[in-house]
Amino acid sequence: MVAVIKESTALSRCEEKVYTHSDGRTKASFYSTTLHSNFQPIFSLSHRRPIGYEGLLRVTGSDNQPIPPMDAFNSVQSEPHIIELDRLSRYIHVKNYKQQLDGHSWLFLNVHPTALMYSNKYGRFIGDLLFEFDVEPTNVVIEILEDSIHDNGLLNETIQYYRELGCLVAIDDFGTGNSNFDRVWQIEPDIVKLDKSIINDLKGNKVVARMLPNLVSLIHECGSLVLLEGIENEEQALIAVDSGADFVQGYYLAKPAKDLLTDVTSESLGAGGLDLSNLCSAYQSRINQYESNRAKILRTYTEAFGNVSDTIQQSGEFTDSLENFLSLSGVERCYMLNRRGHQIGVNLFPDDHAELFPQRFSTLEDQANASWYRRSYFRKAINEPAQIHVSRPYLSMTAGIVCITLSVFIKSFSGKEMVLCCDIDWSDR
């Protein structure tokens, strides 16, 4: 029978193996290994400074060679020893944090899935630990690998315990394994940490790059802040800024400090340093250039599109202005919608347009009486007449490519009301 570690003795069991090194750092002995604390800053892009530090376990063997933390946990066979290693890790992180910070920064603590699953069995620990070192629970963020626990009841019970203490809860490594939004809605985390694989997948992938801001926005709408991990170069940092993420973490900004948090201001600085002003300036320059180029490209289309709408309002007929517009490179189709969003007539294509639908969308070819009422470009045109609107990029069911749609509400000389629309190829933008 496994002995149950009571709450009153959990700290004392840790204290037996914790000691203060000659350099002032708190370490712990775990059988033939030594446990150290490392801390990596987490930056707020808005505040342009570190707002928290993640406690990272570092393990060395009897030969003083580093052992990957996961290898250290995987080498432990028994459940009680996993609990012990997990608690020793958090003990030294909290003590080192308390010794070196003023208490106004968050401390991010990882909890091993076994410790999460069996916390009741071995007695609660984190509450006594924070009380022992006079650390406010509101300054602690508990990181949970949500896809490692399949018992929803147990997961909810554990999260409730941390919330009752006053701790914040973060979902770690979201976007890997079996991560899904069901858990985000269920857990309602304070912070969602997007796994570094997401930022790595962005390289050269425009589709993923377009999706990231929408993913961040969706998480925000769920009521959580977003932290983007794995920022290792300026390009990734600029993508993070553009995504709307709240926090960033990675070697480009700052490497994990050896042990003391004071090291963060010296040898631990990454290529980006602690001052994010340069990064923000670089992003501002980039976005200004992008918007300038985009406006220049769009101006060609919107001016020609405006000429077509003016002609229709004056004569009620398509004239040479439509032919000129359809001849512009990138124009895919023009079409009319009535006030209910129903398509009037057929699509009008450029002369050199291939008349066949993409084969995978052939079942969608018949658009007679199709309703586009749900499209934002239609609603905006109805709500703001006479103004040309530009949609966000989306996949066209007509051409099978990423496009944008220009739309404008017009009234012909005969009083007929309609919304004029055109799709423009935006797949290479």
C-alpha positions as CSV (number, residue, x, y, z in Angstrom):
1,M,0.0,0.0,0.0
2,V,1.3,3.4,-0.9
3,A,1.9,5.7,2.0
4,V,-0.1,8.9,1.8
5,I,1.9,12.1,2.2
6,K,-0.2,14.3,4.5
7,E,-0.4,18.0,3.9
8,S,1.3,18.8,7.2
9,T,4.4,16.9,6.2
10,A,4.7,17.7,2.5
11,L,6.8,20.8,3.1
12,S,9.0,19.1,5.7
13,R,9.7,16.3,3.3
14,C,10.9,18.8,0.7
15,E,12.9,20.8,3.3
16,E,14.9,17.7,4.1
17,K,16.4,17.7,0.6
18,V,16.6,21.5,-0.1
19,Y,19.8,23.4,0.7
20,T,21.3,26.8,0.0
21,H,24.3,26.7,-2.2
22,S,27.4,28.8,-1.5
23,D,26.3,31.2,-4.3
24,G,23.1,31.9,-2.5
25,R,20.9,29.8,-4.8
26,T,18.4,27.3,-3.5
27,K,18.9,23.8,-4.8
28,A,17.6,20.3,-4.0
29,S,19.0,16.8,-3.9
30,F,16.9,14.1,-5.5
31,Y,18.7,10.8,-5.1
32,S,21.9,11.0,-7.3
33,T,20.8,14.3,-9.0
34,T,20.8,18.0,-8.2
35,L,17.8,20.2,-9.0
36,H,18.3,23.8,-10.0
37,S,16.0,26.7,-10.8
38,N,16.1,28.6,-14.1
39,F,13.8,31.4,-15.0
40,Q,12.8,32.7,-18.4
41,P,11.2,36.1,-18.7
42,I,7.7,36.5,-20.2
43,F,7.2,39.8,-21.9
44,S,4.1,41.9,-22.4
45,L,4.1,43.4,-25.9
46,S,1.9,46.3,-24.7
47,H,3.9,47.1,-21.5
48,R,7.2,46.4,-23.3
49,R,8.7,44.8,-20.3
50,P,8.8,41.4,-18.5
51,I,5.6,40.7,-16.5
52,G,6.4,37.2,-15.4
53,Y,9.0,34.5,-15.2
54,E,8.6,30.8,-15.9
55,G,10.3,28.5,-13.5
56,L,12.3,25.9,-15.5
57,L,13.8,22.8,-13.9
58,R,17.4,22.1,-14.6
59,V,18.8,18.7,-13.5
60,T,22.5,17.6,-13.2
61,G,23.7,14.1,-12.5
62,S,26.4,12.9,-10.1
63,D,29.0,13.6,-12.9
64,N,27.7,17.2,-13.0
65,Q,26.4,16.7,-16.6
66,P,22.9,18.1,-17.5
67,I,19.9,15.7,-17.7
68,P,16.9,16.8,-19.6
69,P,14.0,17.4,-17.1
70,M,11.7,15.1,-19.0
71,D,14.3,12.3,-18.9
72,A,14.6,12.9,-15.1
73,F,10.8,12.4,-14.7
74,N,10.7,9.5,-17.1
75,S,13.4,7.7,-15.2
76,V,11.3,7.8,-12.0
77,Q,9.3,4.6,-11.9
78,S,7.0,5.1,-8.9
79,E,4.1,7.5,-8.5
80,P,5.2,8.8,-5.1
81,H,8.7,9.6,-6.4
82,I,7.2,11.6,-9.4
83,I,5.1,13.6,-6.9
84,E,8.2,14.2,-4.8
85,L,10.3,15.4,-7.8
86,D,7.5,17.6,-9.0
87,R,7.1,19.2,-5.5
88,L,10.8,19.7,-5.0
89,S,10.9,21.5,-8.4
90,R,8.1,23.9,-7.3
91,Y,9.6,24.4,-3.9
92,I,13.0,25.6,-5.2
93,H,11.3,27.8,-7.9
94,V,9.1,29.5,-5.3
95,K,11.9,30.0,-2.8
96,N,14.3,31.4,-5.4
97,Y,11.5,33.6,-6.8
98,K,10.7,35.0,-3.3
99,Q,14.4,35.7,-2.6
100,Q,14.8,37.7,-5.8
101,L,11.6,39.5,-6.8
102,D,9.5,42.2,-5.4
103,G,6.3,40.1,-5.8
104,H,4.8,42.2,-8.6
105,S,5.7,39.7,-11.3
106,W,3.9,36.5,-12.1
107,L,5.7,33.2,-11.4
108,F,4.7,30.5,-13.9
109,L,4.9,27.0,-12.5
110,N,4.5,23.8,-14.4
111,V,2.8,20.9,-12.7
112,H,3.5,17.4,-13.8
113,P,0.3,15.6,-15.0
114,T,0.7,12.9,-12.3
115,A,0.8,15.6,-9.6
116,L,-2.4,17.1,-11.0
117,M,-4.2,13.8,-11.2
118,Y,-3.3,12.6,-7.7
119,S,-3.0,15.8,-5.7
120,N,-5.8,14.7,-3.4
121,K,-4.2,11.4,-2.8
122,Y,-1.0,12.9,-1.5
123,G,-2.4,16.0,0.1
124,R,-2.5,19.5,-1.1
125,F,0.9,21.2,-1.5
126,I,0.9,24.5,-3.3
127,G,-1.2,26.4,-0.8
128,D,1.2,25.5,2.1
129,L,4.2,26.3,0.0
130,L,3.0,29.8,-1.0
131,F,2.0,30.5,2.7
132,E,5.4,29.3,3.9
133,F,7.3,31.9,1.7
134,D,4.6,34.6,1.9
135,V,3.9,34.6,-1.9
136,E,0.6,35.9,-3.0
137,P,-1.3,33.3,-4.9
138,T,-2.4,36.0,-7.4
139,N,1.2,36.2,-8.4
140,V,1.3,32.5,-9.4
141,V,0.3,31.1,-12.7
142,I,-0.3,27.3,-12.7
143,E,0.5,25.8,-16.1
144,I,-1.6,22.8,-17.1
145,L,-1.1,20.4,-19.9
146,E,-4.8,19.9,-20.4
147,D,-4.6,17.1,-23.0
148,S,-2.7,14.9,-20.5
149,I,-5.8,14.6,-18.2
150,H,-8.8,12.8,-19.7
151,D,-10.9,12.8,-16.6
152,N,-12.9,16.0,-16.9
153,G,-14.2,15.8,-13.4
154,L,-10.8,15.4,-11.9
155,L,-9.4,18.2,-14.1
156,N,-12.2,20.6,-13.0
157,E,-11.7,19.7,-9.4
158,T,-8.0,20.4,-9.6
159,I,-8.5,23.7,-11.4
160,Q,-11.1,24.7,-8.8
161,Y,-8.6,24.1,-6.0
162,Y,-6.0,26.5,-7.6
163,R,-8.7,29.1,-8.4
164,E,-9.9,29.0,-4.8
165,L,-6.4,29.6,-3.6
166,G,-6.3,32.7,-5.9
167,C,-3.8,31.4,-8.5
168,L,-4.2,32.0,-12.2
169,V,-4.5,29.1,-14.5
170,A,-2.8,28.7,-17.9
171,I,-3.2,26.0,-20.6
172,D,0.3,25.1,-21.7
173,D,1.4,23.9,-25.2
174,F,-2.0,24.6,-26.8
175,G,-2.1,23.5,-30.4
176,T,-0.3,20.2,-30.0
177,G,-1.5,16.7,-29.3
178,N,-5.2,16.5,-28.6
179,S,-5.6,20.2,-27.7
180,N,-9.0,21.5,-28.6
181,F,-11.3,24.4,-27.9
182,D,-13.6,22.2,-25.8
183,R,-11.1,22.4,-23.0
184,V,-10.7,26.2,-23.4
185,W,-14.4,26.6,-23.0
186,Q,-14.5,24.2,-20.2
187,I,-11.5,25.3,-18.2
188,E,-11.8,29.1,-19.0
189,P,-8.1,29.6,-18.5
190,D,-6.7,33.0,-17.7
191,I,-3.9,32.5,-20.2
192,V,-3.5,30.2,-23.2
193,K,0.1,29.4,-24.2
194,L,0.3,28.7,-27.9
195,D,2.9,26.0,-28.5
196,K,6.1,27.0,-30.3
197,S,5.3,24.6,-33.2
198,I,2.7,27.2,-34.3
199,I,5.2,29.9,-34.8
200,N,7.5,27.5,-36.5
201,D,4.8,26.5,-39.0
202,L,4.4,30.1,-40.0
203,K,7.7,30.2,-41.9
204,G,6.8,30.7,-45.6
205,N,3.2,29.7,-45.0
206,K,0.9,32.6,-45.8
207,V,-2.2,30.7,-44.9
208,V,-1.1,29.9,-41.4
209,A,0.2,33.5,-41.0
210,R,-3.3,34.8,-41.9
211,M,-5.0,32.4,-39.5
212,L,-2.9,33.2,-36.4
213,P,-4.5,36.6,-35.7
214,N,-7.9,35.0,-36.0
215,L,-6.9,32.2,-33.6
216,V,-5.7,34.8,-31.1
217,S,-8.9,36.8,-31.5
218,L,-11.0,33.6,-31.0
219,I,-9.1,32.9,-27.7
220,H,-9.6,36.5,-26.6
221,E,-13.3,36.1,-27.2
222,C,-13.2,33.0,-25.0
223,G,-12.0,35.3,-22.2
224,S,-8.3,34.3,-22.1
225,L,-5.1,36.2,-22.7
226,V,-2.6,34.7,-25.2
227,L,1.0,33.9,-24.8
228,L,3.1,32.9,-27.9
229,E,6.0,30.7,-27.1
230,G,9.2,29.9,-29.1
231,I,10.1,33.3,-30.3
232,E,13.7,32.7,-31.6
233,N,14.2,35.5,-34.2
234,E,13.0,38.9,-35.2
235,E,10.7,37.6,-37.9
236,Q,8.8,35.5,-35.4
237,A,8.7,38.4,-33.0
238,L,7.1,40.6,-35.6
239,I,4.6,37.9,-36.4
240,A,3.7,37.7,-32.7
241,V,3.2,41.4,-32.6
242,D,1.0,41.3,-35.7
243,S,-1.0,38.4,-34.3
244,G,-2.4,40.4,-31.4
245,A,-0.9,38.1,-28.8
246,D,-0.6,39.6,-25.3
247,F,2.7,38.0,-24.2
248,V,5.7,36.5,-25.8
249,Q,8.5,34.2,-24.6
250,G,11.6,32.8,-26.3
251,Y,15.3,32.9,-26.8
252,Y,15.2,36.0,-29.1
253,L,13.9,38.1,-26.2
254,A,15.7,36.5,-23.3
255,K,17.3,33.1,-22.5
256,P,16.6,31.4,-19.2
257,A,18.7,32.8,-16.4
258,K,21.2,30.3,-14.9
259,D,19.5,30.5,-11.5
260,L,19.1,34.0,-10.1
261,L,16.5,36.3,-11.6
262,T,19.1,39.1,-11.4
263,D,20.9,37.3,-14.2
264,V,18.0,38.3,-16.5
265,T,19.5,41.8,-16.9
266,S,22.9,40.5,-18.0
267,E,24.1,37.3,-19.6
268,S,20.6,35.9,-20.1
269,L,19.6,38.6,-22.6
270,G,18.6,37.3,-26.0
271,A,19.2,39.1,-29.4
272,G,16.2,41.3,-28.7
273,G,17.2,42.3,-25.2
274,L,14.7,43.6,-22.6
275,D,13.8,46.8,-24.4
276,L,11.0,46.0,-26.9
277,S,11.0,49.6,-28.3
278,N,13.1,48.5,-31.3
279,L,10.8,45.6,-32.0
280,C,7.7,47.8,-31.8
281,S,9.4,50.4,-34.1
282,A,10.3,47.7,-36.6
283,Y,6.7,46.4,-36.6
284,Q,5.3,49.9,-37.0
285,S,7.6,50.4,-40.0
286,R,6.6,47.1,-41.5
287,I,2.9,47.6,-41.0
288,N,3.1,51.1,-42.5
289,Q,4.8,49.7,-45.5
290,Y,2.4,46.9,-45.9
291,E,-0.6,49.2,-45.5
292,S,0.9,51.6,-48.0
293,N,1.5,48.8,-50.6
294,R,-2.0,47.4,-49.9
295,A,-3.7,50.7,-50.3
296,K,-1.8,51.3,-53.6
297,I,-2.9,47.9,-54.9
298,L,-6.5,48.4,-53.7
299,R,-6.7,51.9,-55.1
300,T,-6.5,50.6,-58.7
301,Y,-9.4,48.3,-58.0
302,T,-11.6,50.6,-55.9
303,E,-11.3,53.5,-58.4
304,A,-12.3,51.3,-61.3
305,F,-15.0,49.6,-59.2
306,G,-16.3,53.1,-58.3
307,N,-16.6,54.0,-62.0
308,V,-18.6,50.9,-62.6
309,S,-21.0,51.7,-59.7
310,D,-21.4,55.3,-60.9
311,T,-22.2,54.1,-64.4
312,I,-24.9,51.7,-63.1
313,Q,-26.5,54.4,-60.9
314,Q,-26.6,56.8,-63.9
315,S,-27.8,54.5,-66.6
316,G,-28.8,51.2,-65.0
317,E,-26.6,49.3,-67.5
318,F,-23.1,47.8,-67.6
319,T,-21.0,49.6,-70.1
320,D,-17.4,49.8,-71.1
321,S,-16.5,50.6,-67.5
322,L,-17.3,47.0,-66.6
323,E,-15.3,45.5,-69.4
324,N,-12.3,47.7,-68.3
325,F,-12.8,46.6,-64.7
326,L,-13.0,42.9,-65.6
327,S,-9.8,43.2,-67.7
328,L,-7.8,44.2,-64.6
329,S,-5.3,41.5,-63.5
330,G,-6.6,39.6,-60.5
331,V,-10.4,40.3,-61.0
332,E,-12.2,37.0,-60.8
333,R,-15.9,37.9,-61.1
334,C,-18.6,40.5,-60.7
335,Y,-22.1,39.9,-59.5
336,M,-25.2,41.6,-58.1
337,L,-27.2,40.9,-54.9
338,N,-30.6,42.3,-54.0
339,R,-31.5,43.8,-50.6
340,R,-32.0,40.3,-49.2
341,G,-28.6,39.1,-50.3
342,H,-29.9,36.9,-53.1
343,Q,-27.8,36.8,-56.3
344,I,-29.3,38.5,-59.3
345,G,-28.5,36.8,-62.5
346,V,-25.2,35.0,-63.3
347,N,-21.6,35.7,-62.5
348,L,-19.7,38.0,-64.9
349,F,-16.2,36.8,-65.6
350,P,-13.2,38.2,-67.5
351,D,-13.0,37.1,-71.1
352,D,-9.9,34.9,-70.4
353,H,-11.5,33.3,-67.4
354,A,-11.7,29.5,-67.4
355,E,-15.4,28.7,-67.4
356,L,-15.1,25.5,-65.4
357,F,-15.3,25.5,-61.6
358,P,-12.4,23.9,-59.7
359,Q,-13.1,20.2,-59.8
360,R,-13.3,19.9,-56.1
361,F,-16.0,22.6,-56.0
362,S,-18.0,21.5,-59.0
363,T,-21.1,20.7,-57.0
364,L,-21.3,24.4,-56.1
365,E,-21.3,25.6,-59.7
366,D,-25.0,26.3,-59.8
367,Q,-25.4,29.6,-57.9
368,A,-28.9,30.5,-59.2
369,N,-30.8,32.3,-56.4
370,A,-27.8,31.8,-54.0
371,S,-28.0,33.9,-50.9
372,W,-24.9,35.7,-49.6
373,Y,-26.7,37.5,-46.8
374,R,-24.4,36.0,-44.2
375,R,-21.3,37.5,-45.8
376,S,-19.9,40.5,-44.0
377,Y,-19.2,42.4,-47.2
378,F,-23.0,42.3,-48.0
379,R,-24.1,43.5,-44.5
380,K,-21.6,46.3,-44.5
381,A,-22.7,47.5,-47.9
382,I,-26.3,47.5,-46.7
383,N,-25.5,49.3,-43.4
384,E,-23.2,51.9,-45.0
385,P,-24.6,52.8,-48.5
386,A,-22.5,54.5,-51.2
387,Q,-19.2,53.4,-49.5
388,I,-17.0,50.8,-51.1
389,H,-16.2,48.0,-48.6
390,V,-13.3,45.6,-48.7
391,S,-13.6,42.2,-47.0
392,R,-11.0,40.2,-45.2
393,P,-9.3,37.4,-47.3
394,Y,-11.3,34.2,-47.5
395,L,-11.6,31.1,-49.7
396,S,-13.8,31.7,-52.8
397,M,-16.3,29.0,-53.5
398,T,-16.3,30.2,-57.1
399,A,-12.6,30.2,-58.0
400,G,-11.2,28.0,-55.2
401,I,-8.7,30.6,-54.3
402,V,-8.2,33.1,-51.5
403,C,-9.8,36.3,-52.5
404,I,-11.2,39.6,-51.2
405,T,-14.5,41.1,-52.1
406,L,-15.3,44.7,-52.9
407,S,-18.9,45.6,-52.3
408,V,-21.1,48.8,-52.6
409,F,-24.8,49.4,-52.2
410,I,-26.2,51.4,-55.1
411,K,-29.5,52.6,-56.4
412,S,-30.0,52.9,-60.2
413,F,-31.6,55.8,-61.9
414,S,-34.8,53.8,-62.1
415,G,-34.7,53.3,-58.3
416,K,-33.6,49.7,-58.3
417,E,-31.6,48.9,-55.2
418,M,-28.7,46.3,-55.3
419,V,-25.3,45.5,-53.9
420,L,-22.6,45.3,-56.5
421,C,-19.8,42.9,-55.7
422,C,-16.5,41.7,-57.2
423,D,-14.0,39.1,-56.1
424,I,-10.3,39.7,-56.5
425,D,-7.5,37.1,-56.3
426,W,-5.6,37.7,-53.1
427,S,-3.8,34.4,-52.8
428,D,-0.3,35.8,-53.3
429,R,-0.8,38.9,-51.2
